[in-house]
Amino acid sequence: MLAGIGRPRYTAPMLPAQVIQKKRDGHRLTEAEIRFFIEGFTRGDLPDYQMAALAMAVCFQGMNFDETMWLTRAMVESGKVVDWKPGNFLADKHSTGGIGDKTSLLIAPLVACCGIRVPMISGRGLGPTGGTLDKLEAIPGFRTGLSLTEFQRITDTVGCCLIGATPEIAPADRKLYALRDVTATVSCLPLIVASIMSKKLAENVDGLVLDVKWGTGAFMRTRQASLELARAMVEVGKRYGKKVVALQTDMNQPLGEKIGNALEIQECLDILAGKSRPKDLLDVSLALAAEMLQFAGKPNDLEKLITSGAALEKFHEMIHAQGGNASKLPVAKHQRPIPAPKSGYIHGISCDQIGYAVIALGGGRKVASDKIDFAVGFEHPKKIGDRVECGEPLLLMHYNSDPTDAERMVQAAYDIQDQPVTHKPQLITERIA
């Protein structure tokens, strides 16, 4: 419980519709009202449609910091807080998501090799962005639905473990996360803060590094909105007594060279094996990992861990501990380049449309119950500033079904102009601590 804030008392019966109406009309909710809703939804007393209505009201009217704090705390306290054995420093990293963002998959084994325990509770795809859990489940046999006991055991023995929200950890977020994806309530600052921080605070780590993205492939489209989100999450973490820092990073173009679940796993394997070095992906991954090392007072030997093969070995150790076999990743039946419709320079990319194109191929969910085709996606995307000729590939598409819609979406996503680009995006735009 937070210092100076006691458990709210229920002074009168509440009706869900009254709470929804109050927020719909722009009024501040009390902690008791927020807790009533979250606890009722978690137990199953409140139906999905009422939770969705409140989420939409929050999207339209927002929440102040106290409301956001109370929402986060209610979601943390909907389940257990992990009780770790004494030992090495515990640190986690979270990204707000983007197209081609597989930084967690690189950071976890790298930092674990440095003697830091890295427990990560991750999520599935939301909207056009791919989810870490979906990527991991592209590995045959890989189990993301571990019990809390297994999560603790693998983290303590291997050094890192990546799972989804368990029935014990932030169950309110687990239910709300799936609901937000299909009710257009993803891009909402208070809900994002509560979702991310409830899982991270329930993990009970010592330090947390946040990768808060902005741009056409992020939930926060502007630098200012992203900055507000970063500051809110850092402040929530500090109120809980944690070491927290956020890096604001650019997501106006795909990160790395591959987009899609199995393709991104393969890219991480290639990077850790020293076969590939996409500068943008490595730069942001190493910067985030360095912050985790700084929390724990560890030297930065990250590059040596890649060249020595130690990080790759740790990645395979984690995969094996969670039941996976990365030697048999699914591969799409067909590949073909998507041609540029004209010659010129890439001035901009509607990056979210690349994510939606992956969904159109079957690589993401249109509704919560959809099954994912892990093999599909894209690789070698042209980036901002690149010169292309008419008919030259914008990227290479991997597909198993009719790709017509996906191809049109990709071509429409690229803004090609005659003049060269004078300013390329800056990858890391701000540090918030």
Secondary structure by P-SEA (a helix, b strand, c coil): cccccccccccbbbbaaaaaaaaaacccccaaaaaaaaaaaaaccccaaaaaaaaaaaaaccccaaaaaaaaaaaaacccccccccccbbbbbbbccccccaaaaaaaaaaaaacbbbbbbccccccccccaaaaaaccccccccccaaaaaaaaaaccccccccccccaaaaaaaaaaaaaccccccaaaaaaaaaaaaaaacccbbbbbcccccccccccaaaaaaaaaaaaaaaaaaccbbbbbbbbccccccccccaaaaaaaaaaaaaccccaaaaaaaaaaaaaaaaaaaccccaaaaaaaaaaaaaaaaaaaaaacccccccccccccccccccccccccccaaaaaaaaaaaacccccccccccccccccccccccccccccccccbbbbbcccaaaaaaaaaaacccccccccccccccccccc
